Amino acid sequence: MHILLTGGTGLIGRHLCQLWLSQGHRLTVWSREPGQVPKRCGSGVRGIARLEELEPDDPLDAVVNLAGAPIADRPWTAARRQLLWASRVTLTEQLLSWLERREQRPGLLISGSAVGWYGDGGERELTEASQPVKEDFASQLCIAWEETAQRAQTLGMRVVLVRTGLVLASDGGFLSRLRLPFKLGLGGPIGNGRQWMPWVHIEDQIGLIDFLLQHNQASGPYNACAPEPVRNREFARRLGRALHRPALLPLPALVLKAGLGELSTLLLGGQRARPVRLLAEGFTFRFNDLQSALDDLSDRL
């Protein structure tokens, strides 16, 4: 199978490339730094700077669209919002424009999204049948990203939307930001600690995307998070236990709001999201509970 990836050099993309190379798939990554692609993704992966580098008669079987600048790295200034929008929505529009001009089109588009699509869900249990609860910038961004990706249906492509939670990995992502403060004994709950945190182990994240690639009936949105979300206070306690450190120092909401502005809503809000469709369609999570996931990763943190 020939798979085109965007965002292939990111955390999830790198792990996908490792898996799919081992399965014998042919991989092409659209990247701003194509020369770095073989180093980051594997020696058998081709990097391209322009989609037009793919020959019109070179068949594609699937597109996996994961590109997007990190949303929580810095406050959402006007310039940052523009970058976040361009790296997701505008890039997806460019991808669809190229696919529209292409005579041979792949049958499947798997496009990234996030559980932030729902906004701050409070205590509501959120399934793929739920509607957005409270729209903020992150929610509006995900909604626009998904709506753009769904336009591929008019090109005869099946579209799968992967609404990812917090990905737990030892080589990047959410845990990499928490490693130092927790190891220094400075970790603890954020705000009142009651907000729900939908999480997923990197192995399950890669496994579920591979499952959706091979599941010929898959379409529409899927919550990519473990079956058992936890509250932030419980997450901090269990991460501290996995690192053999206390996790007692709270990060006050007022401090976050003052320093991060609207970005603080990502940390102070949450989603009690469950992967109802993945479970119903036969995917089995290896890591259902948070403690087993953190224990698996702790030696590598």
C-alpha positions as CSV (number, residue, x, y, z in Angstrom):
1,M,0.0,0.0,0.0
2,H,1.3,3.5,-0.9
3,I,0.5,6.0,1.9
4,L,1.0,9.7,1.8
5,L,1.4,11.4,5.2
6,T,1.4,15.0,6.3
7,G,2.8,15.6,9.8
8,G,4.9,12.5,9.3
9,T,7.9,13.8,11.3
10,G,5.7,14.5,14.4
11,L,5.4,12.2,17.3
12,I,2.5,10.2,15.9
13,G,3.7,10.3,12.4
14,R,7.2,8.9,13.3
15,H,5.6,6.0,15.1
16,L,3.2,5.3,12.3
17,C,6.1,5.3,9.8
18,Q,8.0,2.7,11.9
19,L,5.0,0.4,12.0
20,W,4.0,0.7,8.4
21,L,7.6,0.3,7.2
22,S,7.7,-2.9,9.2
23,Q,4.5,-4.0,7.5
24,G,6.0,-3.4,4.0
25,H,4.0,-0.3,3.1
26,R,5.5,2.4,0.8
27,L,5.5,5.8,2.5
28,T,5.8,9.3,1.3
29,V,5.9,12.3,3.7
30,W,5.0,15.8,2.6
31,S,7.3,18.0,4.7
32,R,8.9,21.5,4.9
33,E,12.2,19.6,5.5
34,P,12.1,16.7,3.1
35,G,15.8,16.0,3.5
36,Q,15.2,15.2,7.2
37,V,12.4,12.7,6.6
38,P,14.5,9.6,6.1
39,K,16.4,10.4,9.3
40,R,13.3,11.0,11.4
41,C,10.9,8.6,9.9
42,G,13.0,5.8,8.6
43,S,15.5,5.3,5.7
44,G,12.8,3.8,3.5
45,V,10.5,6.8,3.7
46,R,10.5,9.4,0.9
47,G,10.2,13.1,1.7
48,I,8.8,15.6,-0.7
49,A,8.5,19.4,-0.4
50,R,5.8,19.7,-3.0
51,L,2.8,17.4,-3.7
52,E,3.5,17.8,-7.4
53,E,6.7,15.7,-6.9
54,L,4.4,12.7,-6.9
55,E,3.9,11.6,-10.4
56,P,0.3,11.6,-11.7
57,D,0.5,7.9,-12.6
58,D,2.0,6.9,-9.3
59,P,-0.9,5.3,-7.5
60,L,-1.9,6.3,-3.9
61,D,-3.9,4.1,-1.7
62,A,-4.4,6.4,1.3
63,V,-3.7,9.8,2.7
64,V,-3.0,10.3,6.4
65,N,-3.3,14.0,7.3
66,L,-1.7,14.8,10.7
67,A,0.0,18.1,10.1
68,G,-0.5,20.9,12.6
69,A,1.7,23.2,14.7
70,P,1.6,22.4,18.4
71,I,-1.4,24.1,19.9
72,A,-0.2,24.3,23.5
73,D,3.3,25.5,23.1
74,R,2.7,29.3,23.5
75,P,-0.2,31.8,24.1
76,W,-2.7,32.3,21.3
77,T,-1.7,35.7,20.0
78,A,-3.2,36.8,16.7
79,A,-0.1,35.6,14.9
80,R,-0.2,32.2,16.7
81,R,-3.8,31.7,15.9
82,Q,-3.1,32.4,12.2
83,L,-0.3,29.9,12.2
84,L,-2.4,27.2,14.0
85,W,-5.2,27.7,11.4
86,A,-2.9,27.7,8.4
87,S,-1.0,24.6,9.5
88,R,-4.3,22.6,9.8
89,V,-7.2,24.1,7.8
90,T,-5.2,25.9,5.0
91,L,-2.9,22.9,4.6
92,T,-5.8,20.5,4.3
93,E,-7.4,22.8,1.7
94,Q,-4.1,22.7,-0.3
95,L,-4.1,18.9,0.0
96,L,-7.7,18.7,-1.3
97,S,-7.0,21.1,-4.1
98,W,-4.2,18.8,-5.2
99,L,-6.3,15.7,-4.9
100,E,-9.0,17.3,-7.0
101,R,-6.6,17.9,-9.8
102,R,-5.3,14.4,-9.6
103,E,-6.8,11.8,-12.0
104,Q,-5.9,8.8,-9.7
105,R,-7.2,9.4,-6.2
106,P,-6.8,7.3,-3.1
107,G,-9.9,5.7,-1.6
108,L,-9.3,6.9,2.0
109,L,-8.4,10.1,3.9
110,I,-7.6,9.7,7.6
111,S,-7.5,13.2,9.0
112,G,-6.4,14.4,12.4
113,S,-8.5,16.2,14.9
114,A,-8.8,16.4,18.7
115,V,-11.2,15.8,21.5
116,G,-11.0,19.6,21.8
117,W,-13.6,19.5,19.1
118,Y,-16.2,19.2,21.9
119,G,-14.9,22.2,23.9
120,D,-15.0,22.1,27.7
121,G,-17.4,19.3,28.3
122,G,-17.6,19.6,32.1
123,E,-19.2,16.4,33.5
124,R,-20.9,15.3,30.3
125,E,-19.8,12.0,28.9
126,L,-18.9,12.6,25.3
127,T,-19.2,10.1,22.5
128,E,-18.9,10.6,18.8
129,A,-22.7,11.3,18.7
130,S,-22.2,14.3,21.0
131,Q,-22.3,17.9,19.7
132,P,-19.8,20.6,20.8
133,V,-20.6,21.7,24.3
134,K,-18.7,25.0,24.5
135,E,-16.9,26.5,21.6
136,D,-13.6,28.2,22.2
137,F,-10.7,28.7,19.7
138,A,-9.5,25.1,20.0
139,S,-13.0,23.8,19.3
140,Q,-13.6,26.2,16.4
141,L,-10.2,25.1,14.9
142,C,-11.1,21.4,15.1
143,I,-14.5,22.0,13.7
144,A,-13.1,23.9,10.7
145,W,-10.4,21.3,10.2
146,E,-12.9,18.4,10.2
147,E,-15.3,20.2,7.9
148,T,-12.5,20.9,5.4
149,A,-11.3,17.2,5.5
150,Q,-14.9,16.0,4.9
151,R,-14.9,17.8,1.5
152,A,-12.9,14.8,0.3
153,Q,-16.1,12.8,0.2
154,T,-17.1,14.9,-2.9
155,L,-14.0,13.4,-4.6
156,G,-15.2,9.9,-3.9
157,M,-12.9,9.3,-0.9
158,R,-13.9,7.8,2.4
159,V,-13.0,10.1,5.3
160,V,-12.1,9.1,8.8
161,L,-11.6,11.7,11.5
162,V,-9.4,10.9,14.5
163,R,-10.2,13.0,17.6
164,T,-7.1,12.4,19.6
165,G,-6.8,12.9,23.4
166,L,-3.5,13.5,25.3
167,V,-1.0,11.1,23.8
168,L,1.3,9.6,26.4
169,A,4.8,8.7,25.1
170,S,8.3,8.6,26.3
171,D,9.8,10.4,23.3
172,G,7.7,13.5,23.0
173,G,4.2,15.0,23.5
174,F,2.4,15.8,26.7
175,L,4.6,13.9,29.1
176,S,7.8,15.5,27.9
177,R,6.5,18.9,29.2
178,L,5.7,17.4,32.6
179,R,8.8,15.3,33.1
180,L,11.1,18.0,34.6
181,P,8.7,19.7,37.1
182,F,7.4,16.3,38.3
183,K,10.9,14.9,38.7
184,L,11.8,18.0,40.7
185,G,8.9,17.4,43.0
186,L,7.0,20.4,41.6
187,G,4.2,18.6,40.0
188,G,0.6,18.7,41.0
189,P,-3.0,19.3,39.9
190,I,-4.0,22.2,37.6
191,G,-6.6,24.5,38.9
192,N,-9.1,22.6,41.1
193,G,-8.0,19.3,39.5
194,R,-11.5,18.2,38.7
195,Q,-11.3,18.6,34.9
196,W,-11.4,15.4,32.9
197,M,-8.3,14.3,30.9
198,P,-8.9,12.0,27.9
199,W,-5.6,10.2,27.3
200,V,-4.2,7.5,25.1
201,H,-0.9,5.5,25.2
202,I,1.2,6.0,22.0
203,E,1.0,2.3,21.2
204,D,-2.8,2.4,21.2
205,Q,-2.9,5.6,19.2
206,I,-0.7,4.0,16.5
207,G,-2.7,0.8,16.7
208,L,-6.1,2.5,16.3
209,I,-5.0,4.5,13.3
210,D,-3.7,1.3,11.7
211,F,-7.0,-0.4,12.6
212,L,-8.9,2.4,10.9
213,L,-6.7,2.2,7.8
214,Q,-7.5,-1.5,7.4
215,H,-11.1,-1.3,8.5
216,N,-12.9,-0.9,5.2
217,Q,-16.2,0.3,6.7
218,A,-14.6,3.0,8.9
219,S,-15.8,6.5,8.3
220,G,-16.6,9.7,10.2
221,P,-15.3,10.7,13.7
222,Y,-13.6,8.4,16.2
223,N,-12.6,9.4,19.7
224,A,-9.0,8.3,20.0
225,C,-8.7,8.0,23.7
226,A,-8.5,5.2,26.3
227,P,-11.8,3.9,27.7
228,E,-11.1,5.2,31.2
229,P,-10.5,9.0,31.3
230,V,-9.3,10.4,34.6
231,R,-9.6,13.7,36.4
232,N,-6.6,16.0,36.4
233,R,-5.9,15.5,40.1
234,E,-5.9,11.8,39.7
235,F,-3.6,12.1,36.7
236,A,-1.1,14.1,38.6
237,R,-1.2,11.7,41.6
238,R,-0.6,8.7,39.3
239,L,2.2,10.3,37.3
240,G,3.9,11.2,40.6
241,R,3.6,7.6,41.7
242,A,5.1,6.3,38.4
243,L,8.0,8.7,38.8
244,H,8.4,8.1,42.5
245,R,7.8,11.8,43.3
246,P,5.2,13.7,45.2
247,A,2.6,15.5,43.2
248,L,1.1,18.0,45.7
249,L,1.8,21.5,44.4
250,P,-1.2,22.9,42.6
251,L,-1.0,25.3,39.7
252,P,-3.6,28.0,40.5
253,A,-6.1,28.9,37.7
254,L,-5.5,32.6,38.2
255,V,-1.8,32.2,37.5
256,L,-2.5,30.2,34.3
257,K,-5.1,32.7,33.1
258,A,-2.8,35.6,33.7
259,G,0.2,33.9,31.9
260,L,-1.5,32.1,29.1
261,G,-4.8,33.9,28.4
262,E,-7.3,31.8,26.4
263,L,-4.8,29.0,26.0
264,S,-5.4,28.3,29.7
265,T,-8.8,26.9,28.7
266,L,-7.0,23.8,27.3
267,L,-5.6,23.1,30.8
268,L,-8.5,24.2,33.0
269,G,-11.2,22.5,30.9
270,G,-11.5,19.0,29.7
271,Q,-13.5,16.2,28.0
272,R,-14.9,13.1,29.5
273,A,-14.6,11.4,26.1
274,R,-15.0,7.7,25.5
275,P,-14.0,5.7,22.4
276,V,-17.5,4.3,21.8
277,R,-17.2,3.7,18.1
278,L,-13.7,2.1,18.2
279,L,-14.8,-0.4,20.9
280,A,-18.1,-1.2,19.0
281,E,-16.2,-1.8,15.8
282,G,-13.7,-4.2,17.4
283,F,-10.6,-2.3,18.4
284,T,-8.9,-3.6,21.6
285,F,-6.9,-1.2,23.7
286,R,-3.7,-2.5,25.2
287,F,-3.7,0.2,27.9
288,N,-7.2,0.7,29.4
289,D,-6.2,2.3,32.7
290,L,-3.8,5.1,33.3
291,Q,-1.6,3.4,35.8
292,S,-0.6,0.6,33.5
293,A,0.1,3.1,30.7
294,L,2.3,5.3,33.0
295,D,4.1,2.3,34.5
296,D,4.9,1.1,30.9
297,L,6.5,4.5,30.1
298,S,8.0,5.5,33.4
299,D,11.4,3.7,32.9
300,R,11.9,5.7,29.7
301,L,10.8,9.1,30.9
